[in-house]
Amino acid sequence: QVQLAESGGGLVQPGGSLKLSCVASGIPYTFNDMGWYRQVPGKQRELVARVTRGGSTNYADSVKGRFTISRDSAKSAVYLQMNNLKPEDTAVYYCKASTWTDVYWGQGTQVTVSS
């Protein structure tokens, strides 16, 4: 059974940094895309950043220049370095990983940006 385990969320002041990690277990092969999404109450889950197996990345406009996604395919892991955090980045962040036929989600980790 494939599981995605996220870590690294928490409370941080505006302008601060956090690094989210997501490690997959139970997967016998390499994922295609891996990425991070976020959701606030009452709104749809939105893409933050994703990275393909080939290393191509794309970001939401709101995080460009502040967030960096990376992956370690050997470890089936994906990371999100978040710098210069803003209150509007407050959300539950979810890891997503996909194969040709299946999509997997993590349980989510809370990120709160507040003074």
Residue frames as a rotation matrix with the C-alpha (Angstrom) as fourth column:
GLN 1
0.580 0.815 0.000 0.00
0.815 -0.580 0.000 0.00
0.000 0.000 -1.000 0.00
VAL 2
-0.304 -0.689 0.658 1.40
0.657 -0.652 -0.379 3.37
0.690 0.318 0.650 -1.03
GLN 3
0.635 0.443 -0.633 1.58
0.762 -0.494 0.419 6.01
-0.127 -0.748 -0.651 1.69
LEU 4
0.004 -0.585 0.811 2.85
0.406 -0.740 -0.536 9.58
0.914 0.332 0.234 1.60
ALA 5
0.404 0.036 -0.914 4.18
0.912 -0.089 0.400 10.98
-0.068 -0.995 -0.069 4.88
GLU 6
0.336 -0.218 0.916 4.49
0.286 -0.903 -0.319 14.75
0.897 0.370 -0.241 5.15
SER 7
0.350 -0.248 -0.903 6.42
0.916 -0.110 0.385 16.71
-0.195 -0.962 0.189 7.74
GLY 8
-0.603 -0.772 0.203 7.80
0.790 -0.613 0.016 20.17
0.112 0.170 0.979 8.35
GLY 9
0.102 0.697 0.710 4.71
0.394 -0.683 0.615 22.28
0.914 0.217 -0.344 8.87
GLY 10
-0.261 -0.158 -0.952 4.24
0.965 -0.076 -0.252 24.63
-0.032 -0.985 0.172 11.78
LEU 11
0.835 0.504 -0.221 3.88
0.525 -0.850 0.048 28.20
-0.163 -0.156 -0.974 12.94
VAL 12
-0.293 -0.944 0.155 6.23
0.950 -0.270 0.155 30.82
-0.104 0.192 0.976 11.54
GLN 13
0.073 0.259 -0.963 6.35
0.279 -0.933 -0.230 34.60
-0.958 -0.252 -0.140 11.53
PRO 14
0.960 0.254 0.115 5.91
0.192 -0.302 -0.934 36.58
-0.202 0.919 -0.338 8.31
GLY 15
0.570 -0.793 -0.213 9.17
-0.794 -0.465 -0.392 36.64
0.212 0.393 -0.895 6.41
GLY 16
-0.003 -0.573 0.820 10.26
-0.715 0.574 0.398 33.34
-0.699 -0.585 -0.412 7.90
SER 17
-0.276 -0.215 -0.937 11.02
-0.862 0.487 0.142 30.01
0.426 0.847 -0.319 6.24
LEU 18
0.239 0.284 0.928 9.87
-0.596 0.798 -0.091 26.43
-0.766 -0.532 0.360 6.45
LYS 19
-0.595 -0.362 -0.717 10.78
-0.785 0.451 0.424 23.28
0.170 0.816 -0.553 4.56
LEU 20
0.432 0.800 0.416 8.16
-0.784 0.561 -0.265 20.65
-0.446 -0.212 0.870 3.91
SER 21
-0.750 -0.641 -0.166 9.11
-0.652 0.671 0.355 17.04
-0.116 0.374 -0.920 3.23
CYS 22
0.498 0.862 0.093 7.09
-0.805 0.500 -0.318 14.20
-0.321 0.083 0.943 1.77
VAL 23
-0.679 -0.732 -0.049 8.39
-0.718 0.649 0.250 10.66
-0.151 0.206 -0.967 1.65
ALA 24
0.361 0.824 -0.437 6.56
-0.891 0.442 0.098 7.82
0.274 0.354 0.894 -0.04
SER 25
-0.626 -0.473 0.620 6.57
-0.608 0.794 -0.008 4.21
-0.488 -0.382 -0.785 1.05
GLY 26
-0.082 0.605 0.792 5.24
0.093 0.796 -0.598 1.08
-0.992 0.025 -0.121 -0.57
ILE 27
0.786 0.300 -0.541 5.92
-0.465 -0.291 -0.836 2.25
-0.408 0.909 -0.089 -4.12
PRO 28
0.429 -0.639 0.639 7.99
0.425 0.766 0.481 -0.16
-0.797 0.065 0.600 -6.22
TYR 29
-0.035 -0.414 0.910 8.72
0.992 -0.126 -0.019 2.30
0.122 0.902 0.415 -9.03
THR 30
-0.859 -0.401 -0.319 9.28
0.440 -0.896 -0.059 5.98
-0.262 -0.191 0.946 -9.69
PHE 31
0.176 0.927 -0.332 6.43
0.541 -0.372 -0.754 8.41
-0.823 -0.047 -0.567 -9.65
ASN 32
0.074 -0.058 0.996 5.77
0.910 -0.405 -0.091 10.58
0.409 0.912 0.023 -12.68
ASP 33
-0.053 -0.032 0.998 4.77
-0.076 -0.996 -0.036 13.90
0.996 -0.078 0.050 -11.15
MET 34
-0.136 0.081 -0.987 5.18
0.979 0.166 -0.122 14.88
0.154 -0.983 -0.102 -7.52
GLY 35
-0.414 0.013 0.910 3.91
0.205 -0.973 0.107 18.11
0.887 0.231 0.400 -6.08
TRP 36
-0.800 0.161 -0.577 2.47
0.550 -0.187 -0.814 20.22
-0.239 -0.969 0.061 -3.33
TYR 37
-0.216 0.819 0.532 -1.04
0.371 -0.436 0.820 21.63
0.903 0.374 -0.210 -3.07
ARG 38
-0.974 -0.046 -0.222 -2.66
0.225 -0.313 -0.923 23.71
-0.027 -0.949 0.315 -0.39
GLN 39
-0.199 0.972 0.123 -6.15
0.497 -0.008 0.868 24.34
0.845 0.234 -0.481 0.86
VAL 40
-0.980 0.067 0.185 -7.83
-0.190 -0.576 -0.795 26.82
0.053 -0.815 0.577 3.16
PRO 41
-0.560 0.825 0.078 -11.33
0.541 0.435 -0.719 26.34
-0.627 -0.361 -0.690 4.59
GLY 42
0.332 0.864 -0.378 -14.04
0.150 -0.444 -0.883 27.16
-0.931 0.236 -0.277 2.10
LYS 43
0.311 -0.294 -0.904 -11.74
-0.875 -0.460 -0.151 27.15
-0.371 0.838 -0.400 -0.91
GLN 44
0.980 0.018 -0.199 -10.64
-0.121 0.848 -0.517 24.59
0.159 0.530 0.833 -3.45
ARG 45
0.444 -0.882 0.155 -7.33
0.353 0.331 0.875 22.86
-0.824 -0.334 0.458 -3.14
GLU 46
0.945 -0.136 -0.296 -4.80
-0.319 -0.577 -0.752 24.65
-0.069 0.805 -0.589 -5.34
LEU 47
0.615 -0.788 0.022 -1.49
0.703 0.536 -0.468 23.77
0.357 0.304 0.884 -6.90
VAL 48
0.790 -0.499 -0.355 1.54
-0.109 -0.685 0.720 25.28
-0.603 -0.530 -0.596 -5.22
ALA 49
0.009 -0.829 -0.560 4.33
-0.978 -0.125 0.169 23.59
-0.210 0.546 -0.811 -7.14
ARG 50
0.838 0.181 0.515 5.05
-0.121 0.982 -0.148 20.37
-0.533 0.061 0.844 -8.93
VAL 51
-0.142 -0.929 -0.343 8.04
-0.876 -0.043 0.480 18.61
-0.461 0.369 -0.807 -10.45
THR 52
0.769 0.395 -0.503 8.06
-0.616 0.670 -0.414 15.98
0.173 0.628 0.758 -13.17
ARG 53
0.826 -0.488 0.280 10.20
0.329 0.822 0.464 12.86
-0.457 -0.292 0.840 -13.24
GLY 54
0.393 -0.688 0.610 12.42
0.821 -0.036 -0.570 14.69
0.414 0.725 0.550 -15.71
GLY 55
-0.406 -0.610 -0.680 12.92
0.881 -0.460 -0.113 17.60
-0.244 -0.645 0.724 -13.33
SER 56
-0.601 0.266 0.753 10.68
0.274 -0.817 0.507 20.20
0.751 0.511 0.418 -14.94
THR 57
-0.642 0.338 -0.688 8.94
0.700 -0.107 -0.706 22.42
-0.312 -0.935 -0.167 -12.45
ASN 58
-0.386 0.482 0.786 6.04
0.264 -0.759 0.595 24.79
0.884 0.437 0.166 -12.36
TYR 59
-0.816 -0.011 -0.578 4.77
0.565 -0.227 -0.793 27.09
-0.122 -0.974 0.191 -9.64
ALA 60
0.417 0.909 -0.031 1.71
0.909 -0.417 -0.013 29.05
-0.025 -0.023 -0.999 -8.73
ASP 61
0.166 -0.341 0.925 2.25
0.409 -0.830 -0.379 32.71
0.897 0.442 0.001 -9.55
SER 62
0.809 0.280 0.517 1.75
-0.282 -0.587 0.759 33.63
0.516 -0.759 -0.396 -5.90
VAL 63
0.852 -0.498 0.162 4.80
0.046 0.380 0.924 31.64
-0.522 -0.780 0.346 -4.79
LYS 64
0.671 -0.629 0.392 7.23
0.617 0.180 -0.766 32.17
0.411 0.756 0.509 -7.65
GLY 65
0.089 -0.762 0.642 10.56
-0.110 -0.648 -0.754 33.46
0.990 -0.004 -0.142 -6.40
ARG 66
0.058 -0.023 0.998 9.80
-0.968 -0.244 0.050 32.43
0.243 -0.969 -0.036 -2.82
PHE 67
0.549 0.221 0.806 9.21
-0.494 0.864 0.100 28.67
-0.674 -0.453 0.583 -2.93
THR 68
-0.236 -0.641 -0.730 11.43
-0.956 0.287 0.058 25.97
0.173 0.712 -0.681 -4.41
ILE 69
0.777 0.500 0.383 10.37
-0.538 0.843 -0.009 22.41
-0.327 -0.199 0.924 -5.08
SER 70
-0.297 -0.853 -0.430 12.82
-0.932 0.356 -0.063 19.55
0.207 0.382 -0.901 -5.37
ARG 71
0.818 0.564 0.110 12.66
-0.575 0.803 0.157 15.78
0.001 -0.192 0.981 -5.45
ASP 72
-0.459 -0.861 0.221 14.82
-0.845 0.500 0.190 12.79
-0.274 -0.100 -0.956 -4.71
SER 73
0.307 0.665 -0.680 13.51
-0.856 0.506 0.108 10.02
0.416 0.549 0.725 -6.91
ALA 74
-0.458 -0.550 -0.698 15.76
-0.173 0.826 -0.537 7.43
0.872 -0.125 -0.474 -5.29
LYS 75
-0.991 0.100 -0.094 13.97
0.107 0.138 -0.985 8.12
-0.085 -0.985 -0.148 -2.02
SER 76
-0.289 0.926 0.241 10.55
0.750 0.062 0.659 8.76
0.595 0.371 -0.713 -3.58
ALA 77
-0.066 0.165 -0.984 10.62
0.849 -0.508 -0.143 12.09
-0.524 -0.845 -0.107 -1.80
VAL 78
0.018 0.086 0.996 9.63
0.666 -0.744 0.052 15.63
0.745 0.663 -0.071 -2.64
TYR 79
-0.338 -0.266 -0.903 10.47
0.882 -0.424 -0.205 18.79
-0.328 -0.866 0.378 -0.75
LEU 80
0.438 0.445 0.781 9.18
0.634 -0.769 0.083 22.35
0.638 0.459 -0.619 -0.65
GLN 81
-0.531 -0.634 -0.562 11.46
0.840 -0.482 -0.251 25.10
-0.112 -0.605 0.788 0.60
MET 82
0.462 0.774 0.433 9.32
0.742 -0.604 0.289 28.09
0.485 0.188 -0.854 1.50
ASN 83
-0.598 -0.706 -0.379 10.99
0.799 -0.559 -0.221 31.44
-0.056 -0.435 0.899 2.08
ASN 84
-0.981 0.187 0.057 9.65
-0.186 -0.982 0.028 34.90
0.061 0.017 0.998 2.79
LEU 85
-0.583 0.798 -0.149 6.39
0.777 0.602 0.183 33.42
0.235 -0.009 -0.972 3.99
LYS 86
-0.809 0.424 0.407 3.30
-0.379 -0.906 0.191 35.60
0.450 0.000 0.893 4.06
PRO 87
-0.608 0.643 0.466 0.08
-0.473 0.178 -0.863 35.34
-0.637 -0.745 0.196 6.08
GLU 88
0.326 0.792 -0.517 -1.76
-0.903 0.098 -0.419 34.39
-0.281 0.603 0.746 2.90
ASP 89
-0.366 -0.500 -0.785 0.40
-0.647 0.743 -0.172 31.26
0.669 0.445 -0.595 2.66
THR 90
-0.662 0.184 0.727 -1.43
-0.624 0.404 -0.669 29.91
-0.416 -0.896 -0.153 5.69
ALA 91
0.294 0.717 -0.633 -3.10
-0.900 0.431 0.070 26.65
0.323 0.549 0.771 4.67
VAL 92
0.435 -0.193 0.880 -2.98
-0.247 0.914 0.322 22.90
-0.866 -0.357 0.350 4.96
TYR 93
-0.019 -0.569 -0.822 -0.33
-0.994 -0.081 0.078 21.68
-0.111 0.818 -0.564 2.53
TYR 94
0.678 0.342 0.651 -0.78
-0.261 0.940 -0.222 18.34
-0.687 -0.019 0.726 0.82
CYS 95
-0.544 -0.828 -0.138 1.74
-0.571 0.245 0.784 16.21
-0.615 0.505 -0.606 -1.01
LYS 96
0.688 0.726 0.012 0.57
-0.452 0.441 -0.776 14.57
-0.568 0.528 0.631 -4.22
ALA 97
-0.552 -0.834 -0.016 2.25
-0.550 0.350 0.759 11.88
-0.627 0.427 -0.651 -6.28
SER 98
0.563 0.811 -0.161 1.05
-0.618 0.284 -0.733 10.26
-0.548 0.512 0.661 -9.46
THR 99
-0.544 -0.584 0.603 1.86
0.065 0.687 0.724 7.30
-0.837 0.433 -0.335 -11.65
TRP 100
-0.965 0.206 -0.161 0.44
-0.183 -0.095 0.978 6.52
0.187 0.974 0.129 -15.07
THR 101
-0.393 0.850 -0.352 -2.68
0.297 0.479 0.826 5.06
0.870 0.220 -0.441 -13.49
ASP 102
0.334 0.500 -0.799 -2.96
0.881 0.136 0.453 6.26
0.335 -0.855 -0.395 -9.89
VAL 103
-0.036 -0.273 0.961 -2.87
-0.162 -0.948 -0.275 9.41
0.986 -0.166 -0.010 -7.77
TYR 104
0.086 -0.031 -0.996 -1.85
0.892 0.448 0.063 9.46
0.444 -0.893 0.066 -4.12
TRP 105
0.328 0.076 0.942 -2.27
-0.201 -0.968 0.148 12.16
0.923 -0.237 -0.303 -1.49
GLY 106
-0.751 -0.550 -0.365 -0.68
0.319 0.180 -0.930 12.73
0.577 -0.815 0.040 1.86
GLN 107
-0.050 0.757 -0.651 -2.65
0.986 0.140 0.088 13.52
0.158 -0.638 -0.754 4.98
GLY 108
0.516 0.208 0.831 -1.70
0.292 -0.955 0.058 17.19
0.806 0.213 -0.553 4.97
THR 109
-0.224 -0.598 -0.770 0.43
0.974 -0.104 -0.202 19.39
0.040 -0.795 0.605 7.18
GLN 110
0.779 0.622 -0.080 -0.63
0.628 -0.773 0.095 22.74
-0.003 -0.125 -0.992 8.61
VAL 111
-0.501 -0.841 0.201 1.40
0.826 -0.535 -0.178 25.84
0.257 0.077 0.963 7.83
THR 112
0.686 0.691 -0.227 0.47
0.727 -0.640 0.250 28.97
0.028 -0.336 -0.941 9.76
VAL 113
-0.449 -0.792 0.414 2.12
0.754 -0.584 -0.299 32.31
0.479 0.177 0.860 9.07
SER 114
0.665 0.710 0.231 1.33
0.390 -0.595 0.703 34.79
0.637 -0.378 -0.672 11.79
SER 115
-0.424 -0.779 0.462 2.99
-0.049 -0.490 -0.870 37.30
0.904 -0.392 0.170 14.07
